[in-house]
């Protein structure tokens, strides 16, 4: 039984199917559906191994300005870092063990390529959650 079923998949889910590629020192890269993501500033303190990232939608010809990695989620009742643990969830907000709603946190801002990839895996993408997450309906497997 899930103790806080509102947060059963809170974490960096996309890292499980988006392989990082070694880049220059202090950088890591991956690509999903033609969108390239490059993490920068390794070793700086953010709750993540990288402090910032940039995105290319054209195969690396041009890049977005550098953005900070935001490891915290902001829900109506609380802002928290899921890697530091789950916050207390009031009873009236807890889902039962049969819930298929999950919070999926990304390593970057939410991208259409991520939503497409998750739909291809069978998820129903519902809404964006600040700062780098989505609410989805899916099976736990």
Secondary structure as a PSIPRED ss2 file (coil, helix, strand):
# PSIPRED VFORMAT (PSIPRED V4.0)

   1 X C   1.000  0.000  0.000
   2 X C   1.000  0.000  0.000
   3 X C   1.000  0.000  0.000
   4 X C   1.000  0.000  0.000
   5 X H   0.000  1.000  0.000
   6 X H   0.000  1.000  0.000
   7 X H   0.000  1.000  0.000
   8 X C   1.000  0.000  0.000
   9 X C   1.000  0.000  0.000
  10 X C   1.000  0.000  0.000
  11 X C   1.000  0.000  0.000
  12 X E   0.000  0.000  1.000
  13 X H   0.000  1.000  0.000
  14 X H   0.000  1.000  0.000
  15 X H   0.000  1.000  0.000
  16 X H   0.000  1.000  0.000
  17 X C   1.000  0.000  0.000
  18 X C   1.000  0.000  0.000
  19 X C   1.000  0.000  0.000
  20 X C   1.000  0.000  0.000
  21 X E   0.000  0.000  1.000
  22 X E   0.000  0.000  1.000
  23 X C   1.000  0.000  0.000
  24 X C   1.000  0.000  0.000
  25 X C   1.000  0.000  0.000
  26 X C   1.000  0.000  0.000
  27 X C   1.000  0.000  0.000
  28 X E   0.000  0.000  1.000
  29 X E   0.000  0.000  1.000
  30 X E   0.000  0.000  1.000
  31 X E   0.000  0.000  1.000
  32 X E   0.000  0.000  1.000
  33 X C   1.000  0.000  0.000
  34 X C   1.000  0.000  0.000
  35 X E   0.000  0.000  1.000
  36 X E   0.000  0.000  1.000
  37 X E   0.000  0.000  1.000
  38 X E   0.000  0.000  1.000
  39 X E   0.000  0.000  1.000
  40 X E   0.000  0.000  1.000
  41 X E   0.000  0.000  1.000
  42 X E   0.000  0.000  1.000
  43 X C   1.000  0.000  0.000
  44 X C   1.000  0.000  0.000
  45 X C   1.000  0.000  0.000
  46 X C   1.000  0.000  0.000
  47 X C   1.000  0.000  0.000
  48 X C   1.000  0.000  0.000
  49 X C   1.000  0.000  0.000
  50 X E   0.000  0.000  1.000
  51 X E   0.000  0.000  1.000
  52 X E   0.000  0.000  1.000
  53 X E   0.000  0.000  1.000
  54 X E   0.000  0.000  1.000
  55 X E   0.000  0.000  1.000
  56 X E   0.000  0.000  1.000
  57 X C   1.000  0.000  0.000
  58 X C   1.000  0.000  0.000
  59 X C   1.000  0.000  0.000
  60 X C   1.000  0.000  0.000
  61 X C   1.000  0.000  0.000
  62 X C   1.000  0.000  0.000
  63 X C   1.000  0.000  0.000
  64 X C   1.000  0.000  0.000
  65 X C   1.000  0.000  0.000
  66 X C   1.000  0.000  0.000
  67 X E   0.000  0.000  1.000
  68 X E   0.000  0.000  1.000
  69 X C   1.000  0.000  0.000
  70 X C   1.000  0.000  0.000
  71 X C   1.000  0.000  0.000
  72 X E   0.000  0.000  1.000
  73 X E   0.000  0.000  1.000
  74 X E   0.000  0.000  1.000
  75 X E   0.000  0.000  1.000
  76 X C   1.000  0.000  0.000
  77 X C   1.000  0.000  0.000
  78 X E   0.000  0.000  1.000
  79 X E   0.000  0.000  1.000
  80 X E   0.000  0.000  1.000
  81 X E   0.000  0.000  1.000
  82 X H   0.000  1.000  0.000
  83 X H   0.000  1.000  0.000
  84 X H   0.000  1.000  0.000
  85 X C   1.000  0.000  0.000
  86 X C   1.000  0.000  0.000
  87 X C   1.000  0.000  0.000
  88 X C   1.000  0.000  0.000
  89 X C   1.000  0.000  0.000
  90 X C   1.000  0.000  0.000
  91 X H   0.000  1.000  0.000
  92 X H   0.000  1.000  0.000
  93 X H   0.000  1.000  0.000
  94 X C   1.000  0.000  0.000
  95 X C   1.000  0.000  0.000
  96 X C   1.000  0.000  0.000
  97 X C   1.000  0.000  0.000
  98 X C   1.000  0.000  0.000
  99 X C   1.000  0.000  0.000
 100 X C   1.000  0.000  0.000
 101 X E   0.000  0.000  1.000
 102 X E   0.000  0.000  1.000
 103 X E   0.000  0.000  1.000
 104 X E   0.000  0.000  1.000
 105 X E   0.000  0.000  1.000
 106 X C   1.000  0.000  0.000
 107 X C   1.000  0.000  0.000
 108 X C   1.000  0.000  0.000
 109 X C   1.000  0.000  0.000
 110 X C   1.000  0.000  0.000
 111 X C   1.000  0.000  0.000
 112 X H   0.000  1.000  0.000
 113 X H   0.000  1.000  0.000
 114 X H   0.000  1.000  0.000
 115 X H   0.000  1.000  0.000
 116 X H   0.000  1.000  0.000
 117 X H   0.000  1.000  0.000
 118 X H   0.000  1.000  0.000
 119 X H   0.000  1.000  0.000
 120 X H   0.000  1.000  0.000
 121 X C   1.000  0.000  0.000
 122 X C   1.000  0.000  0.000
 123 X C   1.000  0.000  0.000
 124 X E   0.000  0.000  1.000
 125 X E   0.000  0.000  1.000
 126 X E   0.000  0.000  1.000
 127 X E   0.000  0.000  1.000
 128 X E   0.000  0.000  1.000
 129 X E   0.000  0.000  1.000
 130 X C   1.000  0.000  0.000
 131 X C   1.000  0.000  0.000
 132 X C   1.000  0.000  0.000
 133 X E   0.000  0.000  1.000
 134 X E   0.000  0.000  1.000
 135 X E   0.000  0.000  1.000
 136 X E   0.000  0.000  1.000
 137 X E   0.000  0.000  1.000
 138 X C   1.000  0.000  0.000
 139 X C   1.000  0.000  0.000
 140 X C   1.000  0.000  0.000
 141 X C   1.000  0.000  0.000
